[in-house]
Amino acid sequence: MESFPRKCSDGGKVFVEDIGNTLEKSDLIRLDSPRPNEAITSPLTIRGTARGYWFFEASFPIRLVDEKGEVL
């Protein structure tokens, strides 16, 4: 199925891609790249836009984790 997050169905079951909290934060943060579940390489470049007062001069905290939730 064409949707965001991605969905597919098989035998009456529907499977939905886990995209974390992307939708609930979409009014504050719009991430252009990398997209949820996209493979990344080094050096990592993050592109997007953010609004609000929780960051300073285009600098804000991020945390990079692996598929198990371990901080890299």
OpenMM code with the backbone's topology and positions (N, CA, C; nanometers):
from openmm import Vec3, app, unit

residues = "MET GLU SER PHE PRO ARG LYS CYS SER ASP GLY GLY LYS VAL PHE VAL GLU ASP ILE GLY ASN THR LEU GLU LYS SER ASP LEU ILE ARG LEU ASP SER PRO ARG PRO ASN GLU ALA ILE THR SER PRO LEU THR ILE ARG GLY THR ALA ARG GLY TYR TRP PHE PHE GLU ALA SER PHE PRO ILE ARG LEU VAL ASP GLU LYS GLY GLU VAL LEU".split()
positions = [
    Vec3(0.0847, -0.1187, 0.0000),
    Vec3(0.0000, 0.0000, 0.0000),
    Vec3(0.0887, 0.1243, 0.0000),
    Vec3(0.0476, 0.2266, -0.0712),
    Vec3(0.1217, 0.3519, -0.0679),
    Vec3(0.0681, 0.4355, 0.0463),
    Vec3(0.1509, 0.4527, 0.1495),
    Vec3(0.1098, 0.5301, 0.2662),
    Vec3(0.2332, 0.5702, 0.3458),
    Vec3(0.2159, 0.6593, 0.4392),
    Vec3(0.3213, 0.6952, 0.5327),
    Vec3(0.2609, 0.6934, 0.6708),
    Vec3(0.3065, 0.6074, 0.7589),
    Vec3(0.4125, 0.5092, 0.7384),
    Vec3(0.3686, 0.3988, 0.6428),
    Vec3(0.4686, 0.3291, 0.5869),
    Vec3(0.4391, 0.2228, 0.4906),
    Vec3(0.3596, 0.1109, 0.5571),
    Vec3(0.2664, 0.0532, 0.4803),
    Vec3(0.1825, -0.0569, 0.5281),
    Vec3(0.1777, -0.1646, 0.4209),
    Vec3(0.1594, -0.2879, 0.4653),
    Vec3(0.1326, -0.3966, 0.3717),
    Vec3(0.0376, -0.4938, 0.4408),
    Vec3(-0.0326, -0.5714, 0.3613),
    Vec3(-0.1256, -0.6680, 0.4190),
    Vec3(-0.0996, -0.8051, 0.3586),
    Vec3(-0.1265, -0.9078, 0.4392),
    Vec3(-0.1080, -1.0454, 0.3958),
    Vec3(-0.2059, -1.1331, 0.4721),
    Vec3(-0.2941, -1.1965, 0.4015),
    Vec3(-0.3872, -1.2884, 0.4651),
    Vec3(-0.4745, -1.2248, 0.5714),
    Vec3(-0.5157, -1.1015, 0.5499),
    Vec3(-0.6006, -1.0345, 0.6470),
    Vec3(-0.5252, -0.9615, 0.7568),
    Vec3(-0.3924, -0.9792, 0.7652),
    Vec3(-0.3110, -0.9073, 0.8640),
    Vec3(-0.2518, -0.7833, 0.7985),
    Vec3(-0.2466, -0.6750, 0.8743),
    Vec3(-0.1869, -0.5504, 0.8256),
    Vec3(-0.0611, -0.5236, 0.9060),
    Vec3(0.0485, -0.4975, 0.8366),
    Vec3(0.1763, -0.4676, 0.8991),
    Vec3(0.2097, -0.3218, 0.8718),
    Vec3(0.2477, -0.2474, 0.9770),
    Vec3(0.2767, -0.1047, 0.9658),
    Vec3(0.4217, -0.0811, 1.0054),
    Vec3(0.4935, -0.0050, 0.9221),
    Vec3(0.6332, 0.0277, 0.9490),
    Vec3(0.6447, 0.1109, 1.0765),
    Vec3(0.7417, 0.0774, 1.1617),
    Vec3(0.7686, 0.1546, 1.2829),
    Vec3(0.8546, 0.2739, 1.2454),
    Vec3(0.8014, 0.3951, 1.2591),
    Vec3(0.8763, 0.5169, 1.2261),
    Vec3(0.9034, 0.6018, 1.3499),
    Vec3(0.8922, 0.5409, 1.4669),
    Vec3(0.9180, 0.6148, 1.5899),
    Vec3(0.8142, 0.7232, 1.6122),
    Vec3(0.8591, 0.8386, 1.6594),
    Vec3(0.7668, 0.9478, 1.6920),
    Vec3(0.7618, 1.0540, 1.5828),
    Vec3(0.7909, 1.0169, 1.4599),
    Vec3(0.7944, 1.1122, 1.3480),
    Vec3(0.6653, 1.1909, 1.3339),
    Vec3(0.5513, 1.1245, 1.3393),
    Vec3(0.4245, 1.1941, 1.3173),
    Vec3(0.3889, 1.2871, 1.4324),
    Vec3(0.4147, 1.2470, 1.5563),
    Vec3(0.3781, 1.3337, 1.6696),
    Vec3(0.4666, 1.4566, 1.6815),
    Vec3(0.5841, 1.4554, 1.6209),
    Vec3(0.6748, 1.5706, 1.6255),
    Vec3(0.6741, 1.6509, 1.4959),
    Vec3(0.5880, 1.6147, 1.4004),
    Vec3(0.5914, 1.6770, 1.2682),
    Vec3(0.5610, 1.8267, 1.2713),
    Vec3(0.4931, 1.8759, 1.3751),
    Vec3(0.4682, 2.0198, 1.3824),
    Vec3(0.5903, 2.0965, 1.4316),
    Vec3(0.6881, 2.0283, 1.4928),
    Vec3(0.8099, 2.0927, 1.5426),
    Vec3(0.9316, 2.0629, 1.4562),
    Vec3(0.9415, 1.9401, 1.4078),
    Vec3(1.0601, 1.8967, 1.3351),
    Vec3(1.0181, 1.8304, 1.2050),
    Vec3(1.0800, 1.8718, 1.0962),
    Vec3(1.0594, 1.8046, 0.9673),
    Vec3(1.1962, 1.7556, 0.9214),
    Vec3(1.2122, 1.6264, 0.9175),
    Vec3(1.3392, 1.5650, 0.8811),
    Vec3(1.3348, 1.5240, 0.7345),
    Vec3(1.4247, 1.5835, 0.6542),
    Vec3(1.4333, 1.5493, 0.5126),
    Vec3(1.5218, 1.4272, 0.4908),
    Vec3(1.6316, 1.4215, 0.5624),
    Vec3(1.7189, 1.3046, 0.5547),
    Vec3(1.8040, 1.2967, 0.6807),
    Vec3(1.8299, 1.1779, 0.7291),
    Vec3(1.7807, 1.0509, 0.6769),
    Vec3(1.6344, 1.0294, 0.7152),
    Vec3(1.5661, 0.9469, 0.6377),
    Vec3(1.4267, 0.9117, 0.6645),
    Vec3(1.4229, 0.7946, 0.7620),
    Vec3(1.3102, 0.7725, 0.8300),
    Vec3(1.3002, 0.6594, 0.9225),
    Vec3(1.3372, 0.5273, 0.8548),
    Vec3(1.4164, 0.4489, 0.9239),
    Vec3(1.4620, 0.3164, 0.8798),
    Vec3(1.5527, 0.3188, 0.7576),
    Vec3(1.6033, 0.4363, 0.7196),
    Vec3(1.6966, 0.4465, 0.6080),
    Vec3(1.8364, 0.4089, 0.6566),
    Vec3(1.9085, 0.3329, 0.5755),
    Vec3(2.0473, 0.2998, 0.6095),
    Vec3(2.1313, 0.4269, 0.6002),
    Vec3(2.2239, 0.4446, 0.6939),
    Vec3(2.3097, 0.5630, 0.6952),
    Vec3(2.4550, 0.5221, 0.6853),
    Vec3(2.5389, 0.6167, 0.6457),
    Vec3(2.6826, 0.5946, 0.6369),
    Vec3(2.7542, 0.7106, 0.7048),
    Vec3(2.8820, 0.6944, 0.7247),
    Vec3(2.9636, 0.7988, 0.7853),
    Vec3(3.0324, 0.8760, 0.6738),
    Vec3(3.0375, 1.0064, 0.6828),
    Vec3(2.9825, 1.0933, 0.7867),
    Vec3(2.8311, 1.1097, 0.7699),
    Vec3(2.7633, 1.1213, 0.8814),
    Vec3(2.6185, 1.1367, 0.8818),
    Vec3(2.5827, 1.2846, 0.8671),
    Vec3(2.4985, 1.3136, 0.7701),
    Vec3(2.4468, 1.4494, 0.7529),
    Vec3(2.2972, 1.4459, 0.7756),
    Vec3(2.2497, 1.5339, 0.8613),
    Vec3(2.1074, 1.5421, 0.8927),
    Vec3(2.0540, 1.6714, 0.8344),
    Vec3(1.9457, 1.6610, 0.7572),
    Vec3(1.8860, 1.7788, 0.6947),
    Vec3(1.7377, 1.7858, 0.7302),
    Vec3(1.6919, 1.9075, 0.7537),
    Vec3(1.5513, 1.9279, 0.7836),
    Vec3(1.5294, 2.0671, 0.8396),
    Vec3(1.4135, 2.0885, 0.8980),
    Vec3(1.3813, 2.2168, 0.9587),
    Vec3(1.3224, 2.1934, 1.0971),
    Vec3(1.3406, 2.2922, 1.1820),
    Vec3(1.2860, 2.2849, 1.3176),
    Vec3(1.2329, 2.4218, 1.3554),
    Vec3(1.1267, 2.4229, 1.4355),
    Vec3(1.0751, 2.5502, 1.4838),
    Vec3(1.0577, 2.5413, 1.6341),
    Vec3(1.0624, 2.6555, 1.6974),
    Vec3(1.0487, 2.6601, 1.8420),
    Vec3(1.1687, 2.7255, 1.9065),
    Vec3(1.1748, 2.7174, 2.0361),
    Vec3(1.2819, 2.7828, 2.1116),
    Vec3(1.3692, 2.6823, 2.1859),
    Vec3(1.3563, 2.5550, 2.1581),
    Vec3(1.4308, 2.4522, 2.2297),
    Vec3(1.5708, 2.4290, 2.1732),
    Vec3(1.6074, 2.4993, 2.0654),
    Vec3(1.7417, 2.4888, 2.0103),
    Vec3(1.7991, 2.6288, 1.9975),
    Vec3(1.9311, 2.6381, 1.9773),
    Vec3(1.9978, 2.7675, 1.9730),
    Vec3(2.0885, 2.7750, 1.8511),
    Vec3(2.0714, 2.8787, 1.7697),
    Vec3(2.1544, 2.9076, 1.6530),
    Vec3(2.1812, 2.7839, 1.5684),
    Vec3(2.0744, 2.7171, 1.5290),
    Vec3(2.0802, 2.5994, 1.4420),
    Vec3(2.1581, 2.4838, 1.5029),
    Vec3(2.1709, 2.4832, 1.6336),
    Vec3(2.2401, 2.3748, 1.7026),
    Vec3(2.1437, 2.3125, 1.8026),
    Vec3(2.1212, 2.1821, 1.7904),
    Vec3(2.0315, 2.1158, 1.8842),
    Vec3(2.0762, 1.9727, 1.9042),
    Vec3(2.0359, 1.9129, 2.0146),
    Vec3(2.0845, 1.7790, 2.0496),
    Vec3(2.0191, 1.6699, 1.9659),
    Vec3(2.0982, 1.5702, 1.9320),
    Vec3(2.0451, 1.4486, 1.8707),
    Vec3(2.1097, 1.3298, 1.9416),
    Vec3(2.0480, 1.2157, 1.9278),
    Vec3(2.1045, 1.0935, 1.9841),
    Vec3(2.0935, 0.9872, 1.8758),
    Vec3(2.2047, 0.9268, 1.8399),
    Vec3(2.2089, 0.8241, 1.7370),
    Vec3(2.2087, 0.6879, 1.8066),
    Vec3(2.1093, 0.6059, 1.7742),
    Vec3(2.0983, 0.4736, 1.8368),
    Vec3(2.0901, 0.3658, 1.7300),
    Vec3(2.1298, 0.2446, 1.7668),
    Vec3(2.1175, 0.1317, 1.6739),
    Vec3(1.9805, 0.0684, 1.6845),
    Vec3(1.9593, -0.0420, 1.6119),
    Vec3(1.8281, -0.1055, 1.6083),
    Vec3(1.7835, -0.1599, 1.7435),
    Vec3(1.8764, -0.1747, 1.8373),
    Vec3(1.8426, -0.2221, 1.9713),
    Vec3(1.8203, -0.1075, 2.0696),
    Vec3(1.8351, 0.0157, 2.0213),
    Vec3(1.8189, 0.1315, 2.1082),
    Vec3(1.9454, 0.1711, 2.1810),
    Vec3(2.0580, 0.1074, 2.1474),
    Vec3(2.1857, 0.1382, 2.2107),
    Vec3(2.2462, 0.2639, 2.1483),
    Vec3(2.2911, 0.3550, 2.2320),
    Vec3(2.3522, 0.4794, 2.1829),
    Vec3(2.4846, 0.4474, 2.1151),
    Vec3(2.5023, 0.5016, 1.9940),
    Vec3(2.6263, 0.4790, 1.9189),
    Vec3(2.7273, 0.5862, 1.9473),
] * unit.nanometer
topology = app.Topology()
chain = topology.addChain("A")
for resn in residues:
    res = topology.addResidue(resn, chain)
    for name in ("N", "CA", "C"):
        topology.addAtom(name, app.Element.getBySymbol(name[0]), res)
